[in-house]
Amino acid sequence: MNANNGLFFSQVSQDPLTFQGDSSVEIVSSEAVLRGPEFQNALSGLDNIPLSLAFRTQVEQDLLQDDHRTLYRLNRPTVFVFTFPHGETRHFVISESGVLLEKDDYWLKYFSFIAKHSNEYRLNVSINKNDIISSEEDFVWCYDTANFSHFLVDALAPLAFFSQRFPDLKNLPIPQFSRTPSWQDEYMQVFGEKRFYLPPENALGKSAFVVFRPKSLMLPVITSTLSRTLAVREFVRGRWGNPETIRRVDRFPIYLTRNDHRAARVRNSKEIQGLVAHFGGFTVDPSRLNSQQKLQLFNLPGIFIAEGSGTTNFSVFSSEYSRQICLLDSASLLEPSFIRGGWPYYHFSSSKMCFLVGKDSKQLAGSPLSSCVYDLSDLKKIITELGF
């Protein structure tokens, strides 16, 4: 596909069979994911997640679908970059033959500029030549996101897995179309991952839509979220795992809360902090720590307590002897989008995670998020059971 002839794609796929006979896509490596003891252990933790019967069935079906790890080389692909008003970007990687490299078309309905015409999708946007960036270099792909869970699991995990098997990938730059958060630069350095490529300054902030046309793009894909989390956890533990046996009695509570808008999701946060202090624990704002300090913190034999995303974001770094208490908003359990997008991040460590569902859910003003009150007596009981 040539960006100058119109932005369109005929189908959405990450299936290697789709690209047989497509000269613009080379399958460098592809294999089915072997579901060993780690996978089975994660599967056994499904009972810990407080899902309704209907959602439980959906989760099981999604989990047991065929999975693969594939490294693609795309020759002259089109990368369509959409920049949101707050500065974060969303990318659409399209092969020369017009296949959008996505697992499915679930997210497409959320973008008003994407329309389906007969047997193809068309991006109804105005692109001029100043918005097209061409390069004769080879790149490796890492999805750009300011969300830590998506960065770690969706972007970094496939990169970490394939860079161990294909070390030359570390020599390729990553195309970057937004100002990366400082923590993201830190983690790239910690993981020893590659350099960033920044387009010319005049290509940033001038248009909501940019088209990037590199010589080639190496695209690492692991289709299952659970497999991605297990892959990055294996990588992390190989570097920072604690080899010493830790007794359960050594666990102590650590409450994770941030001094930003998300802290409002727990309305009785002060009371929880008091309970944690009563048990000899402490409260930490992870946003005030650098990457090395976070790695050290989560390698402690703690009982980590946090609202949903705060628990899962760093559980991949945690010691196998630690446990997590997830403060879960009851309203989220009624949302199919949460079940589809959120459950895998809980699921990979749910075998060592307890869930405490909040009460009296209320939507926060001007936000899609809600807040809850969490029962202190229930929380005290869980801490006691995990710590002694």
Order of alpha helices (4+ residues) and beta strands (2+ residues): beta-beta-beta-alpha-alpha-beta-beta-beta-beta-beta-beta-beta-beta-alpha-beta-alpha-beta-beta-beta-alpha-beta-alpha-beta-alpha-beta-alpha-beta-alpha-beta-beta-beta-alpha
